[in-house]
Amino acid sequence: MGKTTLDWGKLPLIVKSKMFIGEYIYSIDDKKRMAIPAKFRKDLGTGGVITKGIDECLVLYPTKEWGEIVEKLQNLPAAKGEARAFVRIMLSGAIDVKFDKLGRILLPDYLKKYAQLKKNVTVVGLGNRIELWDKKNWENYRTKTETQLGSMAEKLEELGI
């Protein structure tokens, strides 16, 4: 049998998508600024949109990703009370953030209060988004959740994951 060679010019082009992964600890300074990891800033460009997360954390989205989420939120049925409430909280809590020269963003008081952010913040990469957690709250959440990984895996397997 002959050797098979690949014609690289005929292979489909694979576009690298944003991939936020990992866990980092940063501090909020006295002027309410916090740095975002440099490896995340590459994919965020000049900034993004930050809003309230579901588990008392903040979520930082790339601007394009946020636009897709807003589109989905606006398509939720306005006649449903829970949908209206969810859209109100997500959109009213959102703010555009821009990086300064040192890669920091400004965290408004209302978002810091919602996520109970104090001095140390854990920055967590979650694929298409970034979460910001108070360091102690993240440690508690992670510890509790890690003890449930086995049962979670079984449930996810039922869903084909």
N, C-alpha and C positions, 0 to 999 in steps of 0.2 A: 504494500500500500504506500502511496505517495504521501508526502507531507502536506498538510493543509496550511495555506498561508492566508492571512487576513488582508483584505484590501481596506486599509484604514480610511481611505477617502469615501468609502461606501457605507461606513458604520453610522448609525444615527448619532446626532450630536446630543450629548447629555448636558443639560444646563444645571449648574450647581445652584441649589436653592438655599435659602437662609437656613442655618441650623444653629440655633442657640442651645448649647448644652453646657453643663457644669454648674458649679456652686462657688461663689466668691463672697468675701466679706469686705464691705466698705463702710466708711463712717460718714455721717452727716455733719457738716461743719456748722459753725455758728451763724452762717448766713443762709442756712437751709439748703445747701448745695451738696450733691453727692456724685461721685464719679461712677461711670458705667465702665465695665471692663473693655479694654481696647479691642479685643477680638469681637465683642458684640457691636461696638461702634462702627466697625467696618461695614456690617450689613445694615445698620440703621441709618447710615449716611449722616445728615446734619442733625437728626433728632428723631422724634416719634410722637406717639400719643400715649399718655398714661391715664389710667382710670382705676376705679375700684375693682378689686378682684372678688371672687366668690368666697374665699376662705379668710377674710380679714387680711388680705395682702393687697398690693398694688400690682397692676399688670401694665407693662410697657410693650406697645406694639409698634412695628415698623409702620410708617404712614400708609403704605399700600395695603398691608394686611388689615389695618384699622378701617380703611375704606370698604373693604369686602365685608367686614363685620357689621359696619353701619348699614350697608345695603341689606344684609340679612335681618338685622333688627327692625329696619323700616318695613320689612315685609311680614312681620309678625301681625297677627290679627288685633287691630285696635279695639275691637269689641270685647276682648278678653282682658279682664282686670289684671291678672298676673303678668301678662305680656306687656301691658301698658306700664305697669310698675317697674318691671325689669328694664325696659327701654329707658324710662325716665332716669333711673339710678345710673345706668351705664353711661348714657350720653351726658347727663347733667354733671356727672363726676369727672368727665374726661377733660383733658387739657393738652394742648400741643406743647412739647418741650423741645428746646434746642440745646445742643452742646456748646459749652464755652470752649475757650482755647485749650483747657485742661481736661476736656471730656466730661465735664460735670453738667448735671441738670439741676434745676431749681425745683424743690418739692414744696407745693403749697401746703399751708397749715391744715386745710380741711382733709387733704389726702393723708398727711402724716398722722392726723388724729384718727381717721378711719382705720388705718393699718396698724395703729399703735406703735409707729416707728419712733424709736428713741435715738440713741447715738449710733449703734452698730446695726447694720442692715445686711442681710444675706441676699445676694443677687443670684437667682436661680434661672438657668436657661432651660426652656421647655419646648424646644423645636422651633415653633413659629412665633413664640412670644417669650417675654422675660417677666419673672415675678420678683417683687421686692418685698421681703419679709423682715419684721423685727427679728433680730438674731435669736433671741430666746424663744419667741413664738415658733420660728422655723425649726429649731432644735426639738421642741416639744412635739410639733406636728410630725416631723420626720421620724422621731423615735417611736411614736405611737403607730404610725403607718407602716414602718418597717416590720413591726411584729405581726402585721396582717398580710404580708406579701404572699404567703402560701394560699390563703383563701381567696385573695384577689386574683391570683394567677388561675385558679380553678374557675372562677366566674368569667374571666376574660377568655378562657379556653372555650367556654360554652358559646361565646360570641364569635369564635373563629379566630381569635387573636393569639 
